[in-house]
Amino acid sequence: MKFLFLVPLLAALLVAGCGEKQEVVSFLENGQKAGEHTYKDGELVFGKYWNSKGEEVETFKEAIK
C-alpha cells in the first residue's frame, strides 16, 4: 500500500493491516482526526472524514482545507 501525503499537516496511522483489509486513521497537525479509511486489495472501500471543526464532511479534501 502506498501513501500520498498531499499536505504536510497530515499524519496517518495504519491501525490494522492483517490480511487483505487495511484500516488507516489520518490526523491533522493539531491532533484532530481527519479521516478513517478502509482499503481492500489496495482500493478504498470506506471513508469517513471530519474537518477541523469536528464536522463530518463528504471528502478527504474537505477535511484538510
mmJSON file of the N, C-alpha and C atoms, coordinates in Angstrom:
{"data_MODEL":{"atom_site":{
"group_PDB":["ATOM","ATOM","ATOM","ATOM","ATOM","ATOM","ATOM","ATOM","ATOM","ATOM","ATOM","ATOM","ATOM","ATOM","ATOM","ATOM","ATOM","ATOM","ATOM","ATOM","ATOM","ATOM","ATOM","ATOM","ATOM","ATOM","ATOM","ATOM","ATOM","ATOM","ATOM","ATOM","ATOM","ATOM","ATOM","ATOM","ATOM","ATOM","ATOM","ATOM","ATOM","ATOM","ATOM","ATOM","ATOM","ATOM","ATOM","ATOM","ATOM","ATOM","ATOM","ATOM","ATOM","ATOM","ATOM","ATOM","ATOM","ATOM","ATOM","ATOM","ATOM","ATOM","ATOM","ATOM","ATOM","ATOM","ATOM","ATOM","ATOM","ATOM","ATOM","ATOM","ATOM","ATOM","ATOM","ATOM","ATOM","ATOM","ATOM","ATOM","ATOM","ATOM","ATOM","ATOM","ATOM","ATOM","ATOM","ATOM","ATOM","ATOM","ATOM","ATOM","ATOM","ATOM","ATOM","ATOM","ATOM","ATOM","ATOM","ATOM","ATOM","ATOM","ATOM","ATOM","ATOM","ATOM","ATOM","ATOM","ATOM","ATOM","ATOM","ATOM","ATOM","ATOM","ATOM","ATOM","ATOM","ATOM","ATOM","ATOM","ATOM","ATOM","ATOM","ATOM","ATOM","ATOM","ATOM","ATOM","ATOM","ATOM","ATOM","ATOM","ATOM","ATOM","ATOM","ATOM","ATOM","ATOM","ATOM","ATOM","ATOM","ATOM","ATOM","ATOM","ATOM","ATOM","ATOM","ATOM","ATOM","ATOM","ATOM","ATOM","ATOM","ATOM","ATOM","ATOM","ATOM","ATOM","ATOM","ATOM","ATOM","ATOM","ATOM","ATOM","ATOM","ATOM","ATOM","ATOM","ATOM","ATOM","ATOM","ATOM","ATOM","ATOM","ATOM","ATOM","ATOM","ATOM","ATOM","ATOM","ATOM","ATOM","ATOM","ATOM","ATOM","ATOM","ATOM","ATOM","ATOM","ATOM","ATOM","ATOM","ATOM","ATOM","ATOM"],
"id":[1,2,3,4,5,6,7,8,9,10,11,12,13,14,15,16,17,18,19,20,21,22,23,24,25,26,27,28,29,30,31,32,33,34,35,36,37,38,39,40,41,42,43,44,45,46,47,48,49,50,51,52,53,54,55,56,57,58,59,60,61,62,63,64,65,66,67,68,69,70,71,72,73,74,75,76,77,78,79,80,81,82,83,84,85,86,87,88,89,90,91,92,93,94,95,96,97,98,99,100,101,102,103,104,105,106,107,108,109,110,111,112,113,114,115,116,117,118,119,120,121,122,123,124,125,126,127,128,129,130,131,132,133,134,135,136,137,138,139,140,141,142,143,144,145,146,147,148,149,150,151,152,153,154,155,156,157,158,159,160,161,162,163,164,165,166,167,168,169,170,171,172,173,174,175,176,177,178,179,180,181,182,183,184,185,186,187,188,189,190,191,192,193,194,195],
"type_symbol":["N","C","C","N","C","C","N","C","C","N","C","C","N","C","C","N","C","C","N","C","C","N","C","C","N","C","C","N","C","C","N","C","C","N","C","C","N","C","C","N","C","C","N","C","C","N","C","C","N","C","C","N","C","C","N","C","C","N","C","C","N","C","C","N","C","C","N","C","C","N","C","C","N","C","C","N","C","C","N","C","C","N","C","C","N","C","C","N","C","C","N","C","C","N","C","C","N","C","C","N","C","C","N","C","C","N","C","C","N","C","C","N","C","C","N","C","C","N","C","C","N","C","C","N","C","C","N","C","C","N","C","C","N","C","C","N","C","C","N","C","C","N","C","C","N","C","C","N","C","C","N","C","C","N","C","C","N","C","C","N","C","C","N","C","C","N","C","C","N","C","C","N","C","C","N","C","C","N","C","C","N","C","C","N","C","C","N","C","C","N","C","C","N","C","C"],
"label_atom_id":["N","CA","C","N","CA","C","N","CA","C","N","CA","C","N","CA","C","N","CA","C","N","CA","C","N","CA","C","N","CA","C","N","CA","C","N","CA","C","N","CA","C","N","CA","C","N","CA","C","N","CA","C","N","CA","C","N","CA","C","N","CA","C","N","CA","C","N","CA","C","N","CA","C","N","CA","C","N","CA","C","N","CA","C","N","CA","C","N","CA","C","N","CA","C","N","CA","C","N","CA","C","N","CA","C","N","CA","C","N","CA","C","N","CA","C","N","CA","C","N","CA","C","N","CA","C","N","CA","C","N","CA","C","N","CA","C","N","CA","C","N","CA","C","N","CA","C","N","CA","C","N","CA","C","N","CA","C","N","CA","C","N","CA","C","N","CA","C","N","CA","C","N","CA","C","N","CA","C","N","CA","C","N","CA","C","N","CA","C","N","CA","C","N","CA","C","N","CA","C","N","CA","C","N","CA","C","N","CA","C","N","CA","C","N","CA","C","N","CA","C","N","CA","C","N","CA","C"],
"label_alt_id":[null,null,null,null,null,null,null,null,null,null,null,null,null,null,null,null,null,null,null,null,null,null,null,null,null,null,null,null,null,null,null,null,null,null,null,null,null,null,null,null,null,null,null,null,null,null,null,null,null,null,null,null,null,null,null,null,null,null,null,null,null,null,null,null,null,null,null,null,null,null,null,null,null,null,null,null,null,null,null,null,null,null,null,null,null,null,null,null,null,null,null,null,null,null,null,null,null,null,null,null,null,null,null,null,null,null,null,null,null,null,null,null,null,null,null,null,null,null,null,null,null,null,null,null,null,null,null,null,null,null,null,null,null,null,null,null,null,null,null,null,null,null,null,null,null,null,null,null,null,null,null,null,null,null,null,null,null,null,null,null,null,null,null,null,null,null,null,null,null,null,null,null,null,null,null,null,null,null,null,null,null,null,null,null,null,null,null,null,null,null,null,null,null,null,null],
"label_comp_id":["MET","MET","MET","LYS","LYS","LYS","PHE","PHE","PHE","LEU","LEU","LEU","PHE","PHE","PHE","LEU","LEU","LEU","VAL","VAL","VAL","PRO","PRO","PRO","LEU","LEU","LEU","LEU","LEU","LEU","ALA","ALA","ALA","ALA","ALA","ALA","LEU","LEU","LEU","LEU","LEU","LEU","VAL","VAL","VAL","ALA","ALA","ALA","GLY","GLY","GLY","CYS","CYS","CYS","GLY","GLY","GLY","GLU","GLU","GLU","LYS","LYS","LYS","GLN","GLN","GLN","GLU","GLU","GLU","VAL","VAL","VAL","VAL","VAL","VAL","SER","SER","SER","PHE","PHE","PHE","LEU","LEU","LEU","GLU","GLU","GLU","ASN","ASN","ASN","GLY","GLY","GLY","GLN","GLN","GLN","LYS","LYS","LYS","ALA","ALA","ALA","GLY","GLY","GLY","GLU","GLU","GLU","HIS","HIS","HIS","THR","THR","THR","TYR","TYR","TYR","LYS","LYS","LYS","ASP","ASP","ASP","GLY","GLY","GLY","GLU","GLU","GLU","LEU","LEU","LEU","VAL","VAL","VAL","PHE","PHE","PHE","GLY","GLY","GLY","LYS","LYS","LYS","TYR","TYR","TYR","TRP","TRP","TRP","ASN","ASN","ASN","SER","SER","SER","LYS","LYS","LYS","GLY","GLY","GLY","GLU","GLU","GLU","GLU","GLU","GLU","VAL","VAL","VAL","GLU","GLU","GLU","THR","THR","THR","PHE","PHE","PHE","LYS","LYS","LYS","GLU","GLU","GLU","ALA","ALA","ALA","ILE","ILE","ILE","LYS","LYS","LYS"],
"label_asym_id":["A","A","A","A","A","A","A","A","A","A","A","A","A","A","A","A","A","A","A","A","A","A","A","A","A","A","A","A","A","A","A","A","A","A","A","A","A","A","A","A","A","A","A","A","A","A","A","A","A","A","A","A","A","A","A","A","A","A","A","A","A","A","A","A","A","A","A","A","A","A","A","A","A","A","A","A","A","A","A","A","A","A","A","A","A","A","A","A","A","A","A","A","A","A","A","A","A","A","A","A","A","A","A","A","A","A","A","A","A","A","A","A","A","A","A","A","A","A","A","A","A","A","A","A","A","A","A","A","A","A","A","A","A","A","A","A","A","A","A","A","A","A","A","A","A","A","A","A","A","A","A","A","A","A","A","A","A","A","A","A","A","A","A","A","A","A","A","A","A","A","A","A","A","A","A","A","A","A","A","A","A","A","A","A","A","A","A","A","A","A","A","A","A","A","A"],
"label_entity_id":["1","1","1","1","1","1","1","1","1","1","1","1","1","1","1","1","1","1","1","1","1","1","1","1","1","1","1","1","1","1","1","1","1","1","1","1","1","1","1","1","1","1","1","1","1","1","1","1","1","1","1","1","1","1","1","1","1","1","1","1","1","1","1","1","1","1","1","1","1","1","1","1","1","1","1","1","1","1","1","1","1","1","1","1","1","1","1","1","1","1","1","1","1","1","1","1","1","1","1","1","1","1","1","1","1","1","1","1","1","1","1","1","1","1","1","1","1","1","1","1","1","1","1","1","1","1","1","1","1","1","1","1","1","1","1","1","1","1","1","1","1","1","1","1","1","1","1","1","1","1","1","1","1","1","1","1","1","1","1","1","1","1","1","1","1","1","1","1","1","1","1","1","1","1","1","1","1","1","1","1","1","1","1","1","1","1","1","1","1","1","1","1","1","1","1"],
"label_seq_id":[1,1,1,2,2,2,3,3,3,4,4,4,5,5,5,6,6,6,7,7,7,8,8,8,9,9,9,10,10,10,11,11,11,12,12,12,13,13,13,14,14,14,15,15,15,16,16,16,17,17,17,18,18,18,19,19,19,20,20,20,21,21,21,22,22,22,23,23,23,24,24,24,25,25,25,26,26,26,27,27,27,28,28,28,29,29,29,30,30,30,31,31,31,32,32,32,33,33,33,34,34,34,35,35,35,36,36,36,37,37,37,38,38,38,39,39,39,40,40,40,41,41,41,42,42,42,43,43,43,44,44,44,45,45,45,46,46,46,47,47,47,48,48,48,49,49,49,50,50,50,51,51,51,52,52,52,53,53,53,54,54,54,55,55,55,56,56,56,57,57,57,58,58,58,59,59,59,60,60,60,61,61,61,62,62,62,63,63,63,64,64,64,65,65,65],
"pdbx_PDB_ins_code":[null,null,null,null,null,null,null,null,null,null,null,null,null,null,null,null,null,null,null,null,null,null,null,null,null,null,null,null,null,null,null,null,null,null,null,null,null,null,null,null,null,null,null,null,null,null,null,null,null,null,null,null,null,null,null,null,null,null,null,null,null,null,null,null,null,null,null,null,null,null,null,null,null,null,null,null,null,null,null,null,null,null,null,null,null,null,null,null,null,null,null,null,null,null,null,null,null,null,null,null,null,null,null,null,null,null,null,null,null,null,null,null,null,null,null,null,null,null,null,null,null,null,null,null,null,null,null,null,null,null,null,null,null,null,null,null,null,null,null,null,null,null,null,null,null,null,null,null,null,null,null,null,null,null,null,null,null,null,null,null,null,null,null,null,null,null,null,null,null,null,null,null,null,null,null,null,null,null,null,null,null,null,null,null,null,null,null,null,null,null,null,null,null,null,null],
"Cartn_x":[0.842,0.0,0.888,0.554,1.31,0.495,1.177,0.511,1.015,0.091,0.44,-0.04,0.872,0.507,0.44,-0.763,-0.985,-0.571,-0.637,-0.267,0.576,1.487,2.384,1.723,0.461,-0.149,-0.865,-0.616,-1.277,-0.305,-0.821,-0.099,-1.093,-0.642,-1.546,-1.006,-1.911,-1.562,-2.266,-1.5,-2.075,-2.445,-3.747,-4.174,-4.439,-4.672,-4.862,-4.504,-3.622,-3.201,-3.038,-3.662,-3.536,-4.449,-3.955,-4.783,-4.953,-6.122,-6.345,-6.969,-7.419,-8.003,-7.031,-6.967,-6.143,-7.008,-6.867,-7.574,-6.55,-6.827,-5.922,-6.69,-6.087,-6.66,-5.715,-6.258,-5.46,-5.741,-4.695,-4.819,-4.314,-4.914,-4.405,-3.227,-2.457,-1.275,-1.626,-2.834,-3.243,-3.734,-3.677,-4.06,-5.487,-6.292,-7.667,-7.699,-8.651,-8.816,-9.399,-8.79,-9.274,-10.061,-9.718,-10.433,-10.123,-11.044,-10.863,-11.063,-10.153,-10.184,-10.0,-10.771,-10.594,-10.298,-9.22,-8.803,-8.897,-9.264,-9.261,-8.542,-7.526,-6.712,-6.207,-5.854,-5.291,-6.298,-7.589,-8.629,-9.422,-9.775,-10.58,-11.996,-12.465,-13.825,-14.705,-14.11,-14.876,-14.06,-14.721,-14.055,-15.032,-14.59,-15.383,-14.438,-14.898,-13.996,-14.585,-13.696,-14.094,-13.192,-13.775,-12.965,-12.389,-11.675,-11.01,-11.998,-13.27,-14.312,-14.983,-14.587,-15.18,-16.452,-16.783,-17.987,-17.688,-18.614,-18.427,-18.579,-17.66,-17.685,-17.653,-17.954,-18.095,-16.77,-15.744,-14.494,-13.289,-12.206,-10.96,-10.412,-10.612,-10.157,-10.812,-12.105,-12.808,-12.261,-11.877,-11.381,-10.07,-9.255,-7.927,-7.853,-8.983,-8.989,-8.51],
"Cartn_y":[-1.169,0.0,1.232,2.206,3.444,4.563,5.483,6.638,7.88,8.735,10.001,11.106,11.9,12.999,14.263,14.819,15.989,17.276,17.303,18.485,18.048,18.893,18.486,18.381,18.806,18.775,17.479,16.444,15.17,14.107,13.248,12.047,10.911,9.746,8.599,7.464,6.735,5.607,4.376,3.378,2.109,1.346,1.222,0.624,-0.868,-1.372,-2.814,-3.152,-4.109,-4.411,-5.883,-6.722,-8.158,-8.603,-9.468,-9.986,-8.984,-9.008,-8.182,-6.824,-6.572,-5.282,-4.493,-3.195,-2.301,-1.129,-0.716,0.449,1.529,2.732,3.855,4.995,5.61,6.793,7.952,9.049,10.229,11.335,12.073,13.145,14.461,15.56,16.884,17.158,18.179,18.508,18.805,19.326,19.669,18.465,17.266,16.047,15.594,16.428,16.04,15.003,14.086,13.062,13.701,13.441,13.969,12.916,11.637,10.614,9.206,8.324,6.884,6.269,5.419,4.838,3.333,2.585,1.142,0.783,0.041,-0.396,-1.91,-2.409,-3.846,-4.051,-4.876,-5.132,-3.833,-2.855,-1.603,-0.565,-0.868,0.059,0.561,1.843,2.419,1.862,1.26,0.712,1.463,2.254,3.03,4.231,5.367,6.556,7.433,7.951,8.881,10.009,11.268,12.407,13.511,14.262,15.379,16.569,17.772,18.977,19.405,20.518,20.968,21.421,21.622,21.98,20.745,19.566,18.328,17.938,18.669,18.385,17.324,16.386,15.366,16.005,15.674,16.192,15.031,15.317,14.274,13.702,14.549,14.103,14.404,13.694,13.914,15.305,15.758,17.088,18.174,18.009,18.963,18.915,17.751,17.58,18.32,18.445,19.041,20.494,21.115,22.54,23.395],
"Cartn_z":[0.0,0.0,0.0,-0.835,-0.903,-0.285,0.374,0.962,0.255,-0.128,-0.744,0.181,0.685,1.564,0.723,0.598,-0.231,0.458,1.767,2.537,3.727,4.177,5.261,6.625,6.783,8.102,8.398,7.627,7.859,8.333,9.16,9.552,9.458,9.124,9.021,9.867,10.454,11.302,10.762,10.398,9.961,11.217,11.484,12.743,12.645,11.476,11.306,9.874,9.701,8.355,8.071,8.846,8.645,7.514,6.687,5.609,4.493,3.878,2.7,3.004,4.236,4.6,5.461,5.194,5.999,6.432,7.679,8.198,8.514,8.051,8.244,8.893,9.898,10.534,10.239,9.708,9.377,10.374,10.707,11.703,11.133,11.594,11.298,12.222,11.902,12.697,14.157,14.406,15.772,16.567,15.976,16.67,16.433,15.778,15.485,14.377,14.485,13.459,12.203,11.053,9.777,9.015,9.217,8.473,8.922,8.595,8.766,7.389,6.998,5.66,5.772,5.007,4.935,3.489,3.3,1.975,1.895,0.733,0.478,-0.844,-0.813,-2.002,-2.627,-1.779,-2.256,-2.719,-2.677,-3.117,-1.914,-1.917,-0.849,-0.918,0.183,0.225,1.222,2.114,3.086,3.511,3.631,4.138,4.891,6.019,6.819,7.2,7.055,7.171,8.04,8.733,9.577,9.303,9.368,9.202,10.552,10.563,11.794,12.868,12.488,13.458,14.045,13.575,14.055,13.329,12.264,11.488,10.435,10.259,9.233,7.855,6.953,5.583,4.607,3.349,2.334,1.828,1.712,1.093,1.988,1.723,2.445,2.138,0.9,0.506,1.364,1.644,2.508,3.936,4.377,5.746,5.976,4.946,5.126,4.683,4.379,3.995,5.13],
"occupancy":[1.0,1.0,1.0,1.0,1.0,1.0,1.0,1.0,1.0,1.0,1.0,1.0,1.0,1.0,1.0,1.0,1.0,1.0,1.0,1.0,1.0,1.0,1.0,1.0,1.0,1.0,1.0,1.0,1.0,1.0,1.0,1.0,1.0,1.0,1.0,1.0,1.0,1.0,1.0,1.0,1.0,1.0,1.0,1.0,1.0,1.0,1.0,1.0,1.0,1.0,1.0,1.0,1.0,1.0,1.0,1.0,1.0,1.0,1.0,1.0,1.0,1.0,1.0,1.0,1.0,1.0,1.0,1.0,1.0,1.0,1.0,1.0,1.0,1.0,1.0,1.0,1.0,1.0,1.0,1.0,1.0,1.0,1.0,1.0,1.0,1.0,1.0,1.0,1.0,1.0,1.0,1.0,1.0,1.0,1.0,1.0,1.0,1.0,1.0,1.0,1.0,1.0,1.0,1.0,1.0,1.0,1.0,1.0,1.0,1.0,1.0,1.0,1.0,1.0,1.0,1.0,1.0,1.0,1.0,1.0,1.0,1.0,1.0,1.0,1.0,1.0,1.0,1.0,1.0,1.0,1.0,1.0,1.0,1.0,1.0,1.0,1.0,1.0,1.0,1.0,1.0,1.0,1.0,1.0,1.0,1.0,1.0,1.0,1.0,1.0,1.0,1.0,1.0,1.0,1.0,1.0,1.0,1.0,1.0,1.0,1.0,1.0,1.0,1.0,1.0,1.0,1.0,1.0,1.0,1.0,1.0,1.0,1.0,1.0,1.0,1.0,1.0,1.0,1.0,1.0,1.0,1.0,1.0,1.0,1.0,1.0,1.0,1.0,1.0,1.0,1.0,1.0,1.0,1.0,1.0],
"B_iso_or_equiv":[0.0,0.0,0.0,0.0,0.0,0.0,0.0,0.0,0.0,0.0,0.0,0.0,0.0,0.0,0.0,0.0,0.0,0.0,0.0,0.0,0.0,0.0,0.0,0.0,0.0,0.0,0.0,0.0,0.0,0.0,0.0,0.0,0.0,0.0,0.0,0.0,0.0,0.0,0.0,0.0,0.0,0.0,0.0,0.0,0.0,0.0,0.0,0.0,0.0,0.0,0.0,0.0,0.0,0.0,0.0,0.0,0.0,0.0,0.0,0.0,0.0,0.0,0.0,0.0,0.0,0.0,0.0,0.0,0.0,0.0,0.0,0.0,0.0,0.0,0.0,0.0,0.0,0.0,0.0,0.0,0.0,0.0,0.0,0.0,0.0,0.0,0.0,0.0,0.0,0.0,0.0,0.0,0.0,0.0,0.0,0.0,0.0,0.0,0.0,0.0,0.0,0.0,0.0,0.0,0.0,0.0,0.0,0.0,0.0,0.0,0.0,0.0,0.0,0.0,0.0,0.0,0.0,0.0,0.0,0.0,0.0,0.0,0.0,0.0,0.0,0.0,0.0,0.0,0.0,0.0,0.0,0.0,0.0,0.0,0.0,0.0,0.0,0.0,0.0,0.0,0.0,0.0,0.0,0.0,0.0,0.0,0.0,0.0,0.0,0.0,0.0,0.0,0.0,0.0,0.0,0.0,0.0,0.0,0.0,0.0,0.0,0.0,0.0,0.0,0.0,0.0,0.0,0.0,0.0,0.0,0.0,0.0,0.0,0.0,0.0,0.0,0.0,0.0,0.0,0.0,0.0,0.0,0.0,0.0,0.0,0.0,0.0,0.0,0.0,0.0,0.0,0.0,0.0,0.0,0.0],
"pdbx_formal_charge":[null,null,null,null,null,null,null,null,null,null,null,null,null,null,null,null,null,null,null,null,null,null,null,null,null,null,null,null,null,null,null,null,null,null,null,null,null,null,null,null,null,null,null,null,null,null,null,null,null,null,null,null,null,null,null,null,null,null,null,null,null,null,null,null,null,null,null,null,null,null,null,null,null,null,null,null,null,null,null,null,null,null,null,null,null,null,null,null,null,null,null,null,null,null,null,null,null,null,null,null,null,null,null,null,null,null,null,null,null,null,null,null,null,null,null,null,null,null,null,null,null,null,null,null,null,null,null,null,null,null,null,null,null,null,null,null,null,null,null,null,null,null,null,null,null,null,null,null,null,null,null,null,null,null,null,null,null,null,null,null,null,null,null,null,null,null,null,null,null,null,null,null,null,null,null,null,null,null,null,null,null,null,null,null,null,null,null,null,null,null,null,null,null,null,null],
"auth_seq_id":[1,1,1,2,2,2,3,3,3,4,4,4,5,5,5,6,6,6,7,7,7,8,8,8,9,9,9,10,10,10,11,11,11,12,12,12,13,13,13,14,14,14,15,15,15,16,16,16,17,17,17,18,18,18,19,19,19,20,20,20,21,21,21,22,22,22,23,23,23,24,24,24,25,25,25,26,26,26,27,27,27,28,28,28,29,29,29,30,30,30,31,31,31,32,32,32,33,33,33,34,34,34,35,35,35,36,36,36,37,37,37,38,38,38,39,39,39,40,40,40,41,41,41,42,42,42,43,43,43,44,44,44,45,45,45,46,46,46,47,47,47,48,48,48,49,49,49,50,50,50,51,51,51,52,52,52,53,53,53,54,54,54,55,55,55,56,56,56,57,57,57,58,58,58,59,59,59,60,60,60,61,61,61,62,62,62,63,63,63,64,64,64,65,65,65],
"auth_comp_id":["MET","MET","MET","LYS","LYS","LYS","PHE","PHE","PHE","LEU","LEU","LEU","PHE","PHE","PHE","LEU","LEU","LEU","VAL","VAL","VAL","PRO","PRO","PRO","LEU","LEU","LEU","LEU","LEU","LEU","ALA","ALA","ALA","ALA","ALA","ALA","LEU","LEU","LEU","LEU","LEU","LEU","VAL","VAL","VAL","ALA","ALA","ALA","GLY","GLY","GLY","CYS","CYS","CYS","GLY","GLY","GLY","GLU","GLU","GLU","LYS","LYS","LYS","GLN","GLN","GLN","GLU","GLU","GLU","VAL","VAL","VAL","VAL","VAL","VAL","SER","SER","SER","PHE","PHE","PHE","LEU","LEU","LEU","GLU","GLU","GLU","ASN","ASN","ASN","GLY","GLY","GLY","GLN","GLN","GLN","LYS","LYS","LYS","ALA","ALA","ALA","GLY","GLY","GLY","GLU","GLU","GLU","HIS","HIS","HIS","THR","THR","THR","TYR","TYR","TYR","LYS","LYS","LYS","ASP","ASP","ASP","GLY","GLY","GLY","GLU","GLU","GLU","LEU","LEU","LEU","VAL","VAL","VAL","PHE","PHE","PHE","GLY","GLY","GLY","LYS","LYS","LYS","TYR","TYR","TYR","TRP","TRP","TRP","ASN","ASN","ASN","SER","SER","SER","LYS","LYS","LYS","GLY","GLY","GLY","GLU","GLU","GLU","GLU","GLU","GLU","VAL","VAL","VAL","GLU","GLU","GLU","THR","THR","THR","PHE","PHE","PHE","LYS","LYS","LYS","GLU","GLU","GLU","ALA","ALA","ALA","ILE","ILE","ILE","LYS","LYS","LYS"],
"auth_asym_id":["A","A","A","A","A","A","A","A","A","A","A","A","A","A","A","A","A","A","A","A","A","A","A","A","A","A","A","A","A","A","A","A","A","A","A","A","A","A","A","A","A","A","A","A","A","A","A","A","A","A","A","A","A","A","A","A","A","A","A","A","A","A","A","A","A","A","A","A","A","A","A","A","A","A","A","A","A","A","A","A","A","A","A","A","A","A","A","A","A","A","A","A","A","A","A","A","A","A","A","A","A","A","A","A","A","A","A","A","A","A","A","A","A","A","A","A","A","A","A","A","A","A","A","A","A","A","A","A","A","A","A","A","A","A","A","A","A","A","A","A","A","A","A","A","A","A","A","A","A","A","A","A","A","A","A","A","A","A","A","A","A","A","A","A","A","A","A","A","A","A","A","A","A","A","A","A","A","A","A","A","A","A","A","A","A","A","A","A","A","A","A","A","A","A","A"],
"auth_atom_id":["N","CA","C","N","CA","C","N","CA","C","N","CA","C","N","CA","C","N","CA","C","N","CA","C","N","CA","C","N","CA","C","N","CA","C","N","CA","C","N","CA","C","N","CA","C","N","CA","C","N","CA","C","N","CA","C","N","CA","C","N","CA","C","N","CA","C","N","CA","C","N","CA","C","N","CA","C","N","CA","C","N","CA","C","N","CA","C","N","CA","C","N","CA","C","N","CA","C","N","CA","C","N","CA","C","N","CA","C","N","CA","C","N","CA","C","N","CA","C","N","CA","C","N","CA","C","N","CA","C","N","CA","C","N","CA","C","N","CA","C","N","CA","C","N","CA","C","N","CA","C","N","CA","C","N","CA","C","N","CA","C","N","CA","C","N","CA","C","N","CA","C","N","CA","C","N","CA","C","N","CA","C","N","CA","C","N","CA","C","N","CA","C","N","CA","C","N","CA","C","N","CA","C","N","CA","C","N","CA","C","N","CA","C","N","CA","C","N","CA","C","N","CA","C","N","CA","C"],
"pdbx_PDB_model_num":[1,1,1,1,1,1,1,1,1,1,1,1,1,1,1,1,1,1,1,1,1,1,1,1,1,1,1,1,1,1,1,1,1,1,1,1,1,1,1,1,1,1,1,1,1,1,1,1,1,1,1,1,1,1,1,1,1,1,1,1,1,1,1,1,1,1,1,1,1,1,1,1,1,1,1,1,1,1,1,1,1,1,1,1,1,1,1,1,1,1,1,1,1,1,1,1,1,1,1,1,1,1,1,1,1,1,1,1,1,1,1,1,1,1,1,1,1,1,1,1,1,1,1,1,1,1,1,1,1,1,1,1,1,1,1,1,1,1,1,1,1,1,1,1,1,1,1,1,1,1,1,1,1,1,1,1,1,1,1,1,1,1,1,1,1,1,1,1,1,1,1,1,1,1,1,1,1,1,1,1,1,1,1,1,1,1,1,1,1,1,1,1,1,1,1]
}}}
